[in-house]
Amino acid sequence: MIEKQQPIVALGHSSKPKKARPPRNNLLLSLKKNDLELNFYSSLDTEIMNKLLEKVLP
């Protein structure tokens, strides 16, 4: 019996695009005053953060 020899070929890796991750939501400020605890994250709009801080801090 004569066997047909076939070359060994490496399989190519599929070129899937990497998933785009959303930016991390980092903690910017953690504030505790009396019974109130506020945590401000990087996704928060700076105007809203300033308005909240004006109302909480004297």
N, CA, C and O atoms as CSV, one atom per row, in Angstrom:
chain,resi,resn,atom,element,x,y,z
A,1,MET,N,N,0.833,-1.188,0.000
A,1,MET,CA,C,0.000,0.000,0.000
A,1,MET,C,C,0.874,1.246,0.000
A,1,MET,O,O,1.777,1.386,0.825
A,2,ILE,N,N,0.607,2.110,-0.896
A,2,ILE,CA,C,1.339,3.367,-0.952
A,2,ILE,C,C,0.462,4.437,-0.321
A,2,ILE,O,O,-0.659,4.680,-0.768
A,3,GLU,N,N,0.991,5.083,0.734
A,3,GLU,CA,C,0.230,6.134,1.414
A,3,GLU,C,C,0.560,7.476,0.795
A,3,GLU,O,O,1.710,7.754,0.455
A,4,LYS,N,N,-0.434,8.280,0.657
A,4,LYS,CA,C,-0.209,9.633,0.149
A,4,LYS,C,C,0.237,10.495,1.310
A,4,LYS,O,O,-0.434,10.567,2.340
A,5,GLN,N,N,1.354,11.136,1.140
A,5,GLN,CA,C,1.847,12.005,2.210
A,5,GLN,C,C,1.388,13.426,1.939
A,5,GLN,O,O,1.511,13.942,0.828
A,6,GLN,N,N,0.865,14.031,2.964
A,6,GLN,CA,C,0.424,15.414,2.850
A,6,GLN,C,C,1.222,16.244,3.844
A,6,GLN,O,O,1.476,15.806,4.966
A,7,PRO,N,N,1.617,17.446,3.429
A,7,PRO,CA,C,2.401,18.277,4.340
A,7,PRO,C,C,1.563,18.725,5.531
A,7,PRO,O,O,0.346,18.886,5.433
A,8,ILE,N,N,2.238,18.922,6.648
A,8,ILE,CA,C,1.570,19.439,7.846
A,8,ILE,C,C,1.521,20.947,7.726
A,8,ILE,O,O,2.541,21.607,7.528
A,9,VAL,N,N,0.337,21.469,7.848
A,9,VAL,CA,C,0.139,22.917,7.701
A,9,VAL,C,C,-0.402,23.465,9.009
A,9,VAL,O,O,-1.357,22.932,9.573
A,10,ALA,N,N,0.222,24.541,9.484
A,10,ALA,CA,C,-0.255,25.177,10.716
A,10,ALA,C,C,-1.585,25.862,10.463
A,10,ALA,O,O,-1.792,26.494,9.427
A,11,LEU,N,N,-2.479,25.724,11.425
A,11,LEU,CA,C,-3.776,26.386,11.307
A,11,LEU,C,C,-3.616,27.862,11.624
A,11,LEU,O,O,-2.937,28.230,12.582
A,12,GLY,N,N,-4.225,28.679,10.842
A,12,GLY,CA,C,-4.155,30.121,11.081
A,12,GLY,C,C,-5.095,30.516,12.203
A,12,GLY,O,O,-6.171,29.937,12.353
A,13,HIS,N,N,-4.697,31.484,12.978
A,13,HIS,CA,C,-5.547,31.989,14.051
A,13,HIS,C,C,-6.564,32.944,13.451
A,13,HIS,O,O,-6.241,33.751,12.580
A,14,SER,N,N,-7.771,32.844,13.918
A,14,SER,CA,C,-8.796,33.767,13.433
A,14,SER,C,C,-8.480,35.157,13.968
A,14,SER,O,O,-8.132,35.331,15.136
A,15,SER,N,N,-8.604,36.104,13.118
A,15,SER,CA,C,-8.267,37.478,13.522
A,15,SER,C,C,-9.534,38.211,13.940
A,15,SER,O,O,-10.067,39.044,13.208
A,16,LYS,N,N,-9.995,37.878,15.128
A,16,LYS,CA,C,-11.175,38.544,15.672
A,16,LYS,C,C,-10.752,39.894,16.229
A,16,LYS,O,O,-9.736,39.986,16.918
A,17,PRO,N,N,-11.505,40.925,15.946
A,17,PRO,CA,C,-11.155,42.223,16.537
A,17,PRO,C,C,-11.367,42.183,18.050
A,17,PRO,O,O,-12.331,41.594,18.540
A,18,LYS,N,N,-10.464,42.809,18.766
A,18,LYS,CA,C,-10.599,42.833,20.225
A,18,LYS,C,C,-11.779,43.707,20.607
A,18,LYS,O,O,-12.064,44.727,19.979
A,19,LYS,N,N,-12.453,43.269,21.657
A,19,LYS,CA,C,-13.617,44.024,22.123
A,19,LYS,C,C,-13.147,45.328,22.746
A,19,LYS,O,O,-12.214,45.355,23.549
A,20,ALA,N,N,-13.803,46.390,22.363
A,20,ALA,CA,C,-13.472,47.692,22.941
A,20,ALA,C,C,-14.137,47.782,24.307
A,20,ALA,O,O,-15.360,47.704,24.425
A,21,ARG,N,N,-13.321,47.945,25.326
A,21,ARG,CA,C,-13.865,48.052,26.678
A,21,ARG,C,C,-14.208,49.502,26.977
A,21,ARG,O,O,-13.484,50.418,26.587
A,22,PRO,N,N,-15.309,49.696,27.666
A,22,PRO,CA,C,-15.622,51.074,28.070
A,22,PRO,C,C,-14.592,51.537,29.100
A,22,PRO,O,O,-14.024,50.721,29.825
A,23,PRO,N,N,-14.358,52.829,29.162
A,23,PRO,CA,C,-13.388,53.323,30.143
A,23,PRO,C,C,-13.835,53.000,31.559
A,23,PRO,O,O,-15.029,52.907,31.844
A,24,ARG,N,N,-12.872,52.833,32.426
A,24,ARG,CA,C,-13.192,52.502,33.816
A,24,ARG,C,C,-13.857,53.682,34.501
A,24,ARG,O,O,-13.596,54.843,34.184
A,25,ASN,N,N,-14.712,53.356,35.437
A,25,ASN,CA,C,-15.415,54.363,36.213
A,25,ASN,C,C,-14.675,54.491,37.541
A,25,ASN,O,O,-15.042,53.855,38.529
A,26,ASN,N,N,-13.640,55.309,37.556
A,26,ASN,CA,C,-12.773,55.428,38.727
A,26,ASN,C,C,-13.378,56.320,39.796
A,26,ASN,O,O,-14.073,57.290,39.497
A,27,LEU,N,N,-13.103,55.974,41.046
A,27,LEU,CA,C,-13.552,56.765,42.182
A,27,LEU,C,C,-12.694,58.021,42.277
A,27,LEU,O,O,-11.470,57.937,42.382
A,28,LEU,N,N,-13.336,59.180,42.241
A,28,LEU,CA,C,-12.611,60.442,42.339
A,28,LEU,C,C,-12.563,60.976,43.758
A,28,LEU,O,O,-11.536,61.477,44.214
A,29,LEU,N,N,-13.694,60.861,44.453
A,29,LEU,CA,C,-13.786,61.461,45.779
A,29,LEU,C,C,-14.770,60.666,46.622
A,29,LEU,O,O,-15.863,60.326,46.169
A,30,SER,N,N,-14.372,60.377,47.840
A,30,SER,CA,C,-15.254,59.733,48.799
A,30,SER,C,C,-15.353,60.678,49.991
A,30,SER,O,O,-14.346,60.991,50.626
A,31,LEU,N,N,-16.547,61.122,50.286
A,31,LEU,CA,C,-16.762,62.148,51.306
A,31,LEU,C,C,-17.742,61.629,52.344
A,31,LEU,O,O,-18.803,61.108,52.002
A,32,LYS,N,N,-17.380,61.773,53.620
A,32,LYS,CA,C,-18.275,61.385,54.716
A,32,LYS,C,C,-18.444,62.587,55.630
A,32,LYS,O,O,-17.474,63.173,56.111
A,33,LYS,N,N,-19.705,62.936,55.855
A,33,LYS,CA,C,-20.019,64.051,56.740
A,33,LYS,C,C,-21.243,63.666,57.547
A,33,LYS,O,O,-22.333,63.493,57.003
A,34,ASN,N,N,-21.050,63.535,58.848
A,34,ASN,CA,C,-22.111,63.065,59.752
A,34,ASN,C,C,-22.635,61.710,59.273
A,34,ASN,O,O,-21.877,60.741,59.220
A,35,ASP,N,N,-23.902,61.632,58.930
A,35,ASP,CA,C,-24.490,60.375,58.472
A,35,ASP,C,C,-24.524,60.268,56.951
A,35,ASP,O,O,-25.040,59.292,56.407
A,36,LEU,N,N,-23.983,61.256,56.275
A,36,LEU,CA,C,-24.025,61.291,54.815
A,36,LEU,C,C,-22.705,60.803,54.235
A,36,LEU,O,O,-21.630,61.237,54.649
A,37,GLU,N,N,-22.802,59.908,53.284
A,37,GLU,CA,C,-21.604,59.418,52.592
A,37,GLU,C,C,-21.809,59.606,51.096
A,37,GLU,O,O,-22.794,59.130,50.533
A,38,LEU,N,N,-20.874,60.303,50.455
A,38,LEU,CA,C,-20.947,60.550,49.013
A,38,LEU,C,C,-19.717,59.971,48.340
A,38,LEU,O,O,-18.593,60.159,48.807
A,39,ASN,N,N,-19.936,59.271,47.245
A,39,ASN,CA,C,-18.845,58.757,46.422
A,39,ASN,C,C,-19.010,59.331,45.025
A,39,ASN,O,O,-20.047,59.139,44.391
A,40,PHE,N,N,-18.008,60.025,44.551
A,40,PHE,CA,C,-18.046,60.627,43.222
A,40,PHE,C,C,-17.128,59.844,42.298
A,40,PHE,O,O,-15.957,59.621,42.607
A,41,TYR,N,N,-17.671,59.432,41.167
A,41,TYR,CA,C,-16.932,58.642,40.186
A,41,TYR,C,C,-16.637,59.479,38.950
A,41,TYR,O,O,-17.269,60.510,38.719
A,42,SER,N,N,-15.684,59.031,38.168
A,42,SER,CA,C,-15.213,59.795,37.015
A,42,SER,C,C,-16.285,59.991,35.944
A,42,SER,O,O,-16.176,60.914,35.137
A,43,SER,N,N,-17.299,59.161,35.917
A,43,SER,CA,C,-18.345,59.308,34.903
A,43,SER,C,C,-19.321,60.444,35.226
A,43,SER,O,O,-20.105,60.850,34.368
A,44,LEU,N,N,-19.278,60.950,36.442
A,44,LEU,CA,C,-20.188,62.015,36.857
A,44,LEU,C,C,-19.791,63.336,36.205
A,44,LEU,O,O,-18.610,63.675,36.130
A,45,ASP,N,N,-20.772,64.059,35.747
A,45,ASP,CA,C,-20.542,65.373,35.145
A,45,ASP,C,C,-20.004,66.326,36.215
A,45,ASP,O,O,-20.512,66.355,37.336
A,46,THR,N,N,-18.989,67.095,35.873
A,46,THR,CA,C,-18.354,67.977,36.858
A,46,THR,C,C,-19.308,69.063,37.369
A,46,THR,O,O,-19.216,69.466,38.529
A,47,GLU,N,N,-20.212,69.534,36.526
A,47,GLU,CA,C,-21.178,70.547,36.980
A,47,GLU,C,C,-22.083,69.982,38.075
A,47,GLU,O,O,-22.346,70.650,39.076
A,48,ILE,N,N,-22.547,68.776,37.885
A,48,ILE,CA,C,-23.415,68.148,38.880
A,48,ILE,C,C,-22.648,67.913,40.172
A,48,ILE,O,O,-23.172,68.135,41.263
A,49,MET,N,N,-21.406,67.463,40.045
A,49,MET,CA,C,-20.592,67.234,41.230
A,49,MET,C,C,-20.386,68.533,41.998
A,49,MET,O,O,-20.476,68.532,43.226
A,50,ASN,N,N,-20.114,69.627,41.319
A,50,ASN,CA,C,-19.921,70.914,41.982
A,50,ASN,C,C,-21.199,71.391,42.671
A,50,ASN,O,O,-21.141,71.918,43.783
A,51,LYS,N,N,-22.344,71.213,42.027
A,51,LYS,CA,C,-23.610,71.616,42.639
A,51,LYS,C,C,-23.884,70.816,43.908
A,51,LYS,O,O,-24.333,71.367,44.913
A,52,LEU,N,N,-23.613,69.523,43.857
A,52,LEU,CA,C,-23.816,68.686,45.045
A,52,LEU,C,C,-22.882,69.099,46.178
A,52,LEU,O,O,-23.297,69.180,47.334
A,53,LEU,N,N,-21.640,69.356,45.847
A,53,LEU,CA,C,-20.682,69.747,46.874
A,53,LEU,C,C,-21.034,71.102,47.494
A,53,LEU,O,O,-20.837,71.298,48.693
A,54,GLU,N,N,-21.544,72.023,46.705
A,54,GLU,CA,C,-21.968,73.324,47.229
A,54,GLU,C,C,-23.093,73.178,48.236
A,54,GLU,O,O,-23.150,73.920,49.217
A,55,LYS,N,N,-23.995,72.223,48.003
A,55,LYS,CA,C,-25.125,72.027,48.903
A,55,LYS,C,C,-24.719,71.287,50.181
A,55,LYS,O,O,-25.294,71.515,51.245
A,56,VAL,N,N,-23.731,70.407,50.069
A,56,VAL,CA,C,-23.327,69.586,51.214
A,56,VAL,C,C,-22.311,70.302,52.082
A,56,VAL,O,O,-22.413,70.278,53.308
A,57,LEU,N,N,-21.341,70.933,51.464
A,57,LEU,CA,C,-20.274,71.608,52.230
A,57,LEU,C,C,-20.662,73.059,52.484
A,57,LEU,O,O,-21.219,73.721,51.607
A,58,PRO,N,N,-20.370,73.549,53.674
A,58,PRO,CA,C,-20.726,74.951,53.951
A,58,PRO,C,C,-19.815,75.924,53.239
A,58,PRO,O,O,-19.984,77.136,53.370
